[in-house]
Amino acid sequence: MCSNIGLPELLVILMLLVLVFGASRLPQLGETLGKTVRRFKRSVAQNEGIEITKLPSRPAKGGQSDVSDAELASHDHDRDHEHDD
């Protein structure tokens, strides 16, 4: 998708950025973008060790399930309060 962007296209994009934001704000925008990318990469690296498990599904109306309503309610209650710490 971005393989067709060459030097002329990059110069046009840079000129548009200067017109929209002004030359004095471009360094600040670049710094903010760099910090955002670093934070994103750091959070992705930290979340690699998280194990994702499938939650039991609720049965359709009148359907049977091996998970009781009490177990589902308990799980919903735990999930709702896990960020209260």
N, C-alpha and C positions, 0 to 999 in steps of 0.2 A: 504494500500500500504506500509506504513512504519511500520506496526505492526510486521513484521518478523525481524526487526533489533534488535539484542541483543548486549550484551557486546562484544563478539568477533568481530562482524562486526564494531562496533564503534571504537574498538582499531585499526583495519585495516585501517579505514578511517583516524583516527588520525595519524597513522604512514605515510600514503600517504601524508597527509597535511604537516607533518614535512619534508618529503623528497622533496616535491615540493617547498614549501615556505621557509623552514628553521625555526629553533626553535625561532630565534630572531624576526621574523615577525608575528608569530601566535598571540601574544597579540594585536598587532596593527590591524590585520585582524578581530579579535573578537570584538574589540572596534568599528571598522568601521561598521561591520555587525549589532551590537547592536544599533548604532545610526541610521542606515538605517531603521531598523525595527520600532524603536520609531517614526521616522518621518513619516513613512507610516501609522502607527496606528493613529497618530495625524491628518494627512490629511484626513483619512477615517472618523474620528469622526467629523471633521469640515464640511465635505461635506454631512453629513446625512440630513441637513436641506435644501438642494438644491432641488427645484422642477423641475422635468423634464417634458417638454411638447413636444408633437409630432408636428413636423413642417408640414405645408401643403405640399402635394406632387404635383409635376408638372404633368400635364396631358400628356398622350401619344400624339404623333404627330396627330393632327387633332381631338383630344378628347376634351371634354368639362370639365370645372372645375368651381366651385363657387368662386375660388380665382383668381383675375385678375393678369395679368403679372406685372402690376405696383406694386401690393402688394408684390408679390414674389421678385421683384427687390429691393424694399425698404427693405424687410427683409434680403436679401442677403447683401445689403450695410451695414445695421446695424450690422450684424454678422461679416462682414469683419473688421469693425472698433471698435468693442466693447473692444478690448484690447489695444487701442491706448492711453488710459488714463494714 
